[in-house]
């Protein structure tokens, strides 16, 4: 697979994820998409959709150790997610 084609696939995945978390959940729940998990996690993690993740999906993300994400970015997003959750509770 050429780099140009790979980048096109990644761009298409980013566009799909913008439509909602349902696509992400589908990819994660089916073993056939296992090769996409890391790419999808990285895309989702860097998007605005991250703060809307449900607790079970966020828990799955935090338990993974195969993602190439900086720890500070993980904490920043987790704090944003907590603030959003707290604002919904109050």
HELIX and SHEET records of a PDB file:
HELIX    1   1 UNK A    3  UNK A   17  1                                  15    
HELIX    2   2 UNK A   21  UNK A   29  1                                   9    
HELIX    3   3 UNK A   31  UNK A   33  5                                   3    
HELIX    4   4 UNK A   34  UNK A   46  1                                  13    
HELIX    5   5 UNK A   48  UNK A   52  5                                   5    
HELIX    6   6 UNK A   55  UNK A   63  1                                   9    
HELIX    7   7 UNK A   71  UNK A   89  1                                  19    
END                                                                             
